[in-house]
Amino acid sequence: MGRLADLGSNRGRQNGVSKLFAIGNPLLDISVTEGAEKLLSQYALKSNDAILAGPEHTAIYEQVRTTLKPLYLAGGAGQNTARAASYVLPAGSVVYTGSVGSDNFANTLREANDKEGVESAYYVRQDTPTGACCVLITGHDRSLVTNLAAAQEFSVDHLRTPQMKQRMDEASHFYIGGFFLTHGIESALEVAKHSSQSGKTLAFNLSAPFIPQFFKDQVDQLIPYADIVFGNESEAEAYAQSHGLEDTSAKGVAKHIANLSKTNSGKDRIVVITQGALETVVAVGDKSLTSFPVSPLSKDAIVDTNGAGDATAGGFIAAFVLGSPIPECVQLGHKLGALCIQQNGPQLPYPKQNLL
């Protein structure tokens, strides 16, 4: 059984800044560099990919923990984005929910959120451990193997409690990570419909190529409610292939998604497609299709690309919450993404840098 936990005090809006409500799969990242190449071969993994663990991957977590020297970091794509947004926004402006176990892994996630000023509003499972993601780093690539565990046991009833309803009412912006759609479409739609019916803003991230590939129906159910859609070039191509689009380029996919029907037709959908060190493409309805250059980092400055896309999305959303125009949203996203890849794992440097 789950229970309501970690709701904290009612902080409401801080200094007039609207509140961001994010939902996703909370995970502890178990990150390893030395020995990663051997594990890729042993478990038939790709060097730059993200998958859900199958039975054939069960042993990898214990193998890494007991034979290598992993780094344990707070993770989960949606949670990474929430913390990145909070890096810029005033403390108390971001609420994050998802399902965790009653264990030390969950405590590590809470501590990371507290550090970033994110309010943890977890649904706690007493009988299932907190999910984990094995991160294999080879050069500038990272391979993610995720065991969702408690993360896939989120209940829509959690969103319907008085405390969570209040937090949703207080929020003006919402964020849903694509990985959440592997199990939580009912809860995702609960958030999406609230956002649309209340005239608020919903952002959605495709998150990984396998989401539009194998969870196409769930993606198609959610996108009509989305005011902002994030993805990278690989996810855009996967979306194009699963939807039979002739133009599989970042620009072609951005333009296509931007012009799909919306439940809230009063505002254009914004689609943001990143391409690593290449230009970021932004489509705004049928009004504009713009490319924004990325200031590249030297290879020596890059430590770990894990979480870079999440940080970029967090920066964009934070600027959007603050009412910044799109070019400034993109710029802040690029800044946070660049800071992230200069750290070990999905985290940002401290003391905080003033990026606005």
C-alpha positions in Angstrom: 0.0 0.0 0.0 1.1 3.5 -0.6 0.8 6.5 1.7 0.9 10.3 1.4 4.3 11.6 2.5 6.8 14.5 2.2 4.2 17.1 1.5 5.7 19.7 3.8 4.1 23.1 4.4 1.9 25.0 2.1 4.4 27.5 0.6 2.2 28.7 -2.3 3.7 31.2 -4.7 7.0 32.7 -3.8 7.5 36.4 -4.4 4.8 36.4 -7.1 6.6 33.6 -9.1 4.2 30.9 -10.4 4.8 27.4 -9.2 5.9 24.5 -11.4 4.4 21.0 -10.7 6.5 18.1 -12.2 5.7 14.4 -12.3 8.0 11.5 -13.3 9.9 8.4 -12.2 12.2 9.1 -9.2 15.3 7.0 -9.6 18.7 6.7 -7.9 21.4 6.8 -10.6 24.2 4.2 -10.1 26.9 5.6 -12.3 30.1 3.9 -13.4 32.9 4.7 -15.8 35.7 2.2 -15.1 34.4 -1.2 -16.3 31.5 0.3 -18.3 32.8 -0.8 -21.7 32.9 -4.4 -20.5 29.4 -4.2 -19.2 28.1 -2.9 -22.5 29.4 -6.0 -24.2 28.3 -8.4 -21.5 24.7 -7.2 -21.5 24.5 -6.3 -25.2 23.8 -2.7 -24.5 24.3 0.4 -26.8 26.8 3.1 -25.7 24.3 5.9 -26.1 20.8 4.7 -25.3 18.1 4.4 -22.7 16.2 1.2 -22.0 14.0 -0.4 -19.4 15.7 -3.4 -17.8 14.5 -6.8 -18.8 15.1 -10.1 -17.1 18.5 -10.4 -18.8 19.7 -7.2 -17.1 18.7 -8.1 -13.5 22.2 -8.9 -12.4 23.8 -5.7 -13.6 22.8 -3.6 -10.5 24.4 -6.0 -8.0 27.4 -6.6 -10.2 28.1 -2.8 -10.4 27.5 -2.3 -6.7 29.7 -5.1 -5.5 32.6 -5.3 -8.1 33.0 -1.7 -9.3 33.1 1.7 -7.7 29.9 3.4 -8.7 28.8 7.0 -7.9 25.3 7.2 -6.4 23.4 10.3 -7.6 19.8 11.5 -7.5 18.2 10.9 -10.9 15.1 10.2 -12.9 14.6 12.5 -15.9 11.6 14.4 -14.7 13.2 14.9 -11.3 16.4 16.1 -12.9 14.4 18.7 -14.9 12.5 19.8 -11.7 15.8 20.4 -9.9 17.3 22.2 -12.8 14.3 24.6 -13.0 14.6 25.2 -9.3 18.3 26.0 -9.7 17.0 29.2 -11.3 13.6 29.8 -9.7 13.2 30.9 -6.0 13.1 28.2 -3.5 9.7 26.7 -3.0 8.6 27.4 -6.6 8.9 23.7 -7.7 6.9 20.7 -6.5 7.9 17.2 -7.7 5.9 14.0 -7.4 6.5 10.3 -8.2 6.6 7.0 -6.4 9.4 5.8 -4.2 10.0 3.1 -1.7 10.5 3.5 2.1 14.3 3.2 2.0 17.6 5.0 2.0 17.6 5.4 -1.8 14.5 7.6 -1.4 16.2 9.6 1.4 19.0 10.3 -1.0 16.5 11.7 -3.5 14.8 13.9 -0.9 18.2 15.3 0.2 19.0 16.2 -3.4 15.6 17.9 -3.8 16.0 19.8 -0.6 19.4 21.0 -1.7 17.8 22.5 -4.9 14.8 23.9 -3.1 12.4 21.4 -4.7 9.4 20.2 -2.6 9.2 16.4 -2.6 5.6 15.2 -2.7 6.3 11.5 -3.1 3.9 8.7 -3.1 5.6 6.1 -0.9 5.3 2.4 -1.4 6.1 0.4 1.7 6.6 -3.0 0.0 8.6 -2.0 -3.1 12.2 -0.5 -3.3 13.0 2.8 -4.9 13.8 2.6 -8.6 17.4 2.7 -9.8 19.1 3.5 -13.1 22.5 2.0 -14.0 24.5 4.6 -15.9 27.4 3.3 -18.0 29.7 6.1 -19.1 32.0 5.5 -22.0 33.7 8.6 -23.3 31.0 11.2 -23.9 28.3 8.6 -24.2 26.0 7.2 -21.5 23.9 4.0 -21.6 20.9 4.0 -19.2 19.4 0.7 -17.9 16.4 1.5 -15.7 14.7 -0.7 -13.1 11.5 1.3 -12.3 10.6 -0.7 -9.2 8.4 1.6 -7.0 8.4 4.3 -9.7 6.0 2.3 -11.8 3.5 1.9 -8.9 2.4 5.5 -8.8 -1.3 5.8 -8.1 -3.7 8.4 -9.6 -5.4 8.4 -6.2 -2.3 10.3 -4.8 -3.1 13.2 -7.1 -6.7 13.2 -5.8 -5.9 13.7 -2.2 -6.7 17.2 -0.8 -3.0 18.0 -0.3 -2.0 17.2 -3.9 -5.1 18.9 -5.3 -4.1 22.0 -3.5 -0.6 21.8 -5.0 -2.0 21.4 -8.5 -4.3 24.3 -7.9 -1.4 26.5 -6.8 0.7 25.6 -9.9 0.6 27.5 -13.1 2.9 25.3 -15.0 3.2 21.5 -15.3 5.9 19.2 -16.5 5.5 15.5 -17.4 8.5 13.3 -18.3 8.0 10.9 -21.2 9.3 7.9 -19.2 6.3 8.3 -16.9 4.0 7.1 -19.8 5.4 3.6 -19.6 3.0 3.0 -16.7 1.2 6.2 -15.7 -0.9 7.5 -18.6 -4.0 7.8 -16.3 -2.1 10.0 -13.9 -0.5 12.0 -16.7 -3.9 12.7 -18.2 -5.2 13.7 -14.8 -2.5 16.4 -14.7 -2.9 17.3 -18.4 -6.6 17.8 -18.2 -6.3 19.9 -15.1 -3.8 22.1 -16.8 -5.9 22.5 -20.0 -9.2 23.1 -18.2 -7.6 25.7 -15.9 -5.9 27.6 -18.8 -2.4 26.7 -17.4 0.7 25.5 -19.3 1.8 21.9 -19.7 5.2 20.8 -20.9 5.9 17.3 -22.0 9.3 15.6 -22.9 9.6 12.7 -25.3 12.6 11.6 -23.1 13.9 8.7 -25.1 13.5 7.1 -28.6 11.7 4.1 -27.3 8.9 6.3 -25.8 7.4 7.4 -29.2 8.4 4.0 -30.7 6.8 1.6 -28.2 4.4 3.9 -26.3 3.0 5.8 -29.4 -0.6 5.6 -28.2 0.2 7.1 -24.9 2.2 9.9 -26.5 -0.7 10.6 -28.9 -3.1 10.8 -26.0 -1.1 13.3 -24.1 0.2 15.7 -26.8 -3.1 17.3 -27.5 -2.9 18.8 -24.0 0.8 19.8 -24.3 1.7 23.5 -24.7 5.4 22.8 -24.9 7.0 19.6 -26.2 10.7 18.8 -25.7 12.8 16.2 -27.5 16.2 15.6 -29.0 17.1 14.6 -32.6 17.0 10.9 -31.9 13.6 11.1 -30.2 12.3 13.3 -33.1 13.5 10.7 -35.6 11.8 7.9 -33.6 8.6 10.0 -33.5 8.7 10.5 -37.2 9.2 6.9 -38.0 6.5 5.7 -35.7 4.1 8.2 -37.2 5.1 7.6 -40.8 6.4 11.1 -41.4 8.4 11.6 -44.6 10.5 14.4 -43.1 12.4 12.9 -40.2 14.6 16.0 -39.6 14.5 18.0 -36.3 12.9 20.9 -38.2 10.3 18.7 -39.9 9.3 16.9 -36.7 9.1 20.1 -34.7 6.9 21.7 -37.3 4.6 18.7 -37.5 4.1 18.4 -33.7 3.7 22.1 -33.3 0.7 22.0 -35.7 -1.1 19.0 -34.2 -4.5 19.8 -32.7 -4.7 21.2 -29.1 -7.3 21.0 -26.5 -6.4 24.6 -25.6 -6.4 26.2 -29.0 -6.0 29.7 -27.6 -2.2 29.5 -27.5 0.3 28.0 -30.0 2.2 24.8 -29.1 6.0 25.3 -28.7 8.2 22.4 -29.8 11.9 22.4 -28.8 14.2 19.9 -30.4 17.8 19.9 -29.2 20.7 18.4 -31.2 23.6 18.2 -28.8 26.2 20.7 -29.8 24.3 21.5 -33.0 21.5 24.1 -33.3 18.4 23.9 -31.2 15.2 24.0 -33.3 12.1 25.7 -32.0 8.7 25.7 -33.7 5.8 27.9 -32.5 2.5 26.7 -34.0 2.4 27.6 -37.7 3.9 31.0 -37.0 7.7 30.4 -36.8 10.5 27.8 -37.1 13.7 29.1 -35.7 17.2 27.6 -35.1 19.3 28.7 -32.2 23.1 28.0 -32.2 24.8 26.3 -29.3 28.0 27.5 -27.9 30.2 24.4 -28.0 32.4 23.3 -25.1 35.8 21.9 -25.6 36.0 18.1 -25.3 38.2 18.5 -22.2 35.5 20.4 -20.4 32.9 17.6 -20.9 32.7 15.3 -17.9 29.4 13.4 -18.3 26.5 14.0 -20.7 24.0 12.2 -18.4 21.1 14.6 -17.6 22.1 17.3 -20.1 18.8 17.2 -21.9 16.9 17.3 -18.6 18.9 20.3 -17.5 18.3 22.1 -20.8 14.5 21.5 -20.5 14.7 22.7 -16.9 16.4 26.0 -17.9 13.9 26.6 -20.7 10.9 26.0 -18.4 12.3 28.1 -15.6 12.7 31.1 -18.0 9.3 30.4 -19.4 7.7 30.4 -15.9 9.4 33.8 -15.3 7.8 35.2 -18.5 10.9 35.4 -20.6 10.7 35.4 -24.4 11.6 32.2 -26.3 15.1 33.2 -27.3 15.9 33.8 -23.6 14.3 30.5 -22.6 16.5 28.7 -25.1 19.6 30.6 -24.0 19.0 29.6 -20.3 18.4 26.0 -21.3 21.7 26.0 -23.2 23.5 27.5 -20.1 22.1 24.8 -17.7 22.8 22.0 -20.2 26.4 23.2 -20.5 26.8 23.4 -16.7 25.4 19.9 -16.3 27.8 18.2 -18.7 30.7 19.6 -16.8 29.6 17.7 -13.6 29.5 14.0 -12.7 26.0 12.9 -13.2 22.8 14.9 -13.5 23.6 17.8 -11.2 24.6 21.4 -11.2 27.5 23.3 -9.6 27.4 24.9 -6.1 27.4 27.6 -5.0 24.7 28.4 -7.4 25.6 30.6 -10.4 23.4 33.6 -11.3 22.4 32.8 -14.9 19.6 35.4 -15.4 
